[in-house]
Structure formats: structure tokens, C-alpha cells
């Protein structure tokens, strides 16, 4: 069963994995992960999932969309 520390760590998971946290908060999360196998497993899964999505879910925008965006941006400068 998760304790308060686990709940807090989980609430910051995506910010941690995206590198959006302060040094202090990252250190607190790393400290918690060293002692909590349950949270470590969850973080490892999310980290692997993020890497897979980044590597495999890439599509280029259709040229027509890019042209429309460029026209829109040029017209609204």
C-alpha cells in the first residue's frame, strides 16, 4: 500500500521524467526511489514508455498543412 511519500512522488512523476523540476525536488524523488521498489517499478515503466513513444510515434505534417500554417503566420505578423 502506498504511503504519503509514494503519493507525492507519483504526483510529480511526469514532471520528473520531463526534467521540469527543481534540483531539490529531483533529489527528493531520487532519494524516495532508492528505497521504494514499488515506485521505482512505476517510474521505470513510464520512462521506457516515454522513450518508445518518442522513437516510434513520429509523423511529418502534410505539406498542405505546413503551407497553410506559414501563410497564416505571415498574414498575422
C-alpha positions, 0 to 999 in steps of 0.5 A: 500500500502506498504511503504519503511519500509514494503519493507525492512522488507519483504526483510529480512523476511526469514532471520528473521524467520531463526534467521540469523540476527543481534540483531539490525536488529531483533529489527528493524523488531520487532519494524516495526511489532508492528505497521504494521498489514499488515506485521505482517499478512505476517510474521505470515503466513510464520512462521506457514508455516515454522513450518508445513513444518518442522513437516510434510515434513520429509523423511529418505534417502534410505539406498542405498543412505546413503551407497553410500554417506559414501563410497564416503566420505571415498574414498575422505578423 
